[in-house]
């Protein structure tokens, strides 16, 4: 079906709006947690928008080497938010991008055979990991609701009111609207909260006034990447979880478009995501994954053509070159952002639980996998000095709650679900005993 260019443009804009809030809130959260300046935050938002467009085009453009060729939208993954904040706080921002760069290269290297490894990442593992990540993000939201750590009005009535007012608006839009309006409820809540904060004199528009109308992107804007083992391990786990999530999106769009995917198609899809992650690291953006909200939009509109997604990618690239547009998102006050974070981070936890709903709970082994991995992840996050006395070589695997919980889930899944007991040996032992 051939569409009029205006309709293609309108459908492309709709895809932009469906993913925009999710894409923009990641740099706002990470940049705010790392105490970036207004100028740095504006750059981070702008480069993120631009790189989302480039990443999407890489995935839609099917060629010999990369690109699955389905109407897929790539955006920065929420799974990486907690790890990036933790890495930035302990190792510095240069280590964030070093670990993202290496994780992207690893994704490219394993793309050829990742489909064969996916059995080691069933829902009991990925669901546990995503749940752990969501739980570790909640304290960030609570601090922002109060005004941000170190703010002079931390916990003030005005901050609390703005935060929960924003959350209420999001809930009301999500409950009483449908379709497109419902899909941008986070964006509408942030807009309403920022407007209220502006009336209270809590919004500073100087960042918008100072931002230029056009800028060129700069590789290594935040400095040359540095490479540390723990951050690399952490971001590689994040990348693998994202690949597992993307596999589900590939299958969903395969059904929607009626196109049967081969193992080579999956490899090219994974490789495109790896390339996007590497480019994100070079230009100081974020790791990328498929956005499920845009899959819902494809299903809702019934338009499955790649030209709409190409148009949408082009729009994002254009927006990324205009910092003044990106600067508008940086004026959102911390409490308003905190209110939205409760919904967004809570949805990460809820999504993890949804993934766990596919698990066979009649198996006590699966229950123990979830119990130990989530417990380990939460425990290390709550008591970071738990393993302070261990040798440095072991602390690599225990200092970070996400790494500790994820490795626990992978290891326990292999024990309970991959290593099969020797039935013949057990039978012979039972006969001898009798």
Secondary structure as UniProt FT lines:
FT   HELIX           5..33
FT   TURN            34..35
FT   HELIX           38..60
FT   STRAND          74..76
FT   HELIX           79..91
FT   HELIX           93..110
FT   TURN            111..113
FT   HELIX           114..117
FT   HELIX           118..120
FT   HELIX           123..145
FT   TURN            146..147
FT   TURN            149..150
FT   TURN            152..155
FT   HELIX           157..176
FT   HELIX           179..183
FT   HELIX           185..199
FT   TURN            200..201
FT   HELIX           206..210
FT   TURN            219..222
FT   HELIX           229..257
FT   HELIX           263..282
FT   TURN            283..284
FT   STRAND          288..290
FT   HELIX           292..301
FT   HELIX           306..320
FT   HELIX           323..330
FT   HELIX           334..356
FT   TURN            357..358
FT   TURN            361..362
FT   HELIX           364..382
FT   TURN            384..389
FT   HELIX           392..395
FT   TURN            396..398
FT   HELIX           401..413
FT   HELIX           414..418
FT   HELIX           423..433
//
